[in-house]
Amino acid sequence: MKDLLRKAFSPILNTFESGTEEFSYRPSHRTILIVMGVLFGGLASIVFVMASGGESLGFLIPVTVFGLVSLVTLVVGLLGNERAVSKIWGNK
């Protein structure tokens, strides 16, 4: 199942897993990344629910941004290797 998901999200993972430079990885970085992904997903859901009753569709901009940030952080946190987690944190 993990291999199938890695293939489906390979455009995101390839961006963060590429490179040959040294990196500094700690398991706590992966945990924090997953927690941040869940928080951003919750924020996107709350904005969608609270603002969807209005006439304007401007609320979709923050929902999209928060949703994409959530998607990327969860994909890298759950499926990415140590280099991807380190790269998203900017650790070298």
C-alpha positions as CSV (number, residue, x, y, z in Angstrom):
1,M,0.0,0.0,0.0
2,K,2.8,2.4,0.9
3,D,4.5,1.7,-2.5
4,L,1.3,2.5,-4.3
5,L,0.9,5.8,-2.4
6,R,4.6,6.7,-3.0
7,K,4.0,6.2,-6.8
8,A,0.8,8.3,-6.7
9,F,2.6,11.2,-4.8
10,S,5.9,10.8,-6.6
11,P,5.9,14.4,-8.0
12,I,5.8,15.8,-4.5
13,L,8.2,13.3,-3.0
14,N,10.8,13.5,-5.9
15,T,11.1,17.3,-5.2
16,F,12.1,16.7,-1.6
17,E,14.0,13.5,-1.9
18,S,16.4,14.6,-4.7
19,G,19.9,15.7,-4.0
20,T,23.2,14.3,-2.7
21,E,24.1,16.9,-0.1
22,E,24.4,16.0,3.6
23,F,21.4,16.4,5.8
24,S,20.5,16.3,9.5
25,Y,17.5,14.2,10.4
26,R,15.8,13.7,13.8
27,P,12.7,11.5,14.2
28,S,11.0,14.4,16.1
29,H,11.1,16.4,12.9
30,R,8.8,13.8,11.2
31,T,6.4,13.8,14.2
32,I,6.2,17.6,14.2
33,L,5.6,17.6,10.4
34,I,2.7,15.2,10.7
35,V,1.2,17.2,13.6
36,M,1.5,20.4,11.5
37,G,-0.2,18.7,8.6
38,V,-3.1,17.7,10.8
39,L,-3.4,21.2,12.2
40,F,-3.4,22.8,8.7
41,G,-6.0,20.3,7.5
42,G,-8.1,21.1,10.5
43,L,-7.7,24.8,9.8
44,A,-8.7,24.4,6.2
45,S,-11.8,22.4,7.3
46,I,-12.8,25.0,9.9
47,V,-12.4,27.9,7.4
48,F,-14.5,26.0,4.9
49,V,-17.3,25.2,7.3
50,M,-17.5,28.6,8.9
51,A,-17.2,30.7,5.7
52,S,-19.1,28.5,3.2
53,G,-22.5,30.0,4.0
54,G,-21.6,33.4,2.5
55,E,-22.2,34.6,-1.0
56,S,-18.6,35.2,-1.9
57,L,-16.3,32.4,-2.9
58,G,-13.2,34.3,-1.6
59,F,-13.0,31.8,1.3
60,L,-11.7,29.2,-1.1
61,I,-8.3,30.8,-1.4
62,P,-7.3,30.1,2.3
63,V,-9.0,26.7,2.2
64,T,-6.9,25.8,-0.9
65,V,-3.6,27.2,0.5
66,F,-4.1,25.5,3.9
67,G,-5.3,22.3,2.3
68,L,-2.2,22.1,0.0
69,V,0.2,22.8,2.8
70,S,-1.6,20.1,4.8
71,L,-1.3,17.7,1.9
72,V,2.4,18.3,1.3
73,T,3.4,18.1,4.9
74,L,1.4,14.9,5.5
75,V,2.7,13.2,2.3
76,V,6.3,14.1,3.2
77,G,5.8,13.2,6.9
78,L,4.1,9.9,6.3
79,L,5.7,8.7,3.0
80,G,8.9,10.6,2.6
81,N,12.4,9.4,3.5
82,E,14.8,11.0,5.9
83,R,16.2,13.3,3.2
84,A,12.7,14.6,2.3
85,V,11.8,15.4,6.0
86,S,15.2,17.1,6.5
87,K,14.8,19.1,3.3
88,I,11.4,20.4,4.1
89,W,12.8,21.6,7.5
90,G,15.8,23.2,5.7
91,N,18.4,21.2,7.7
92,K,21.7,20.6,6.1
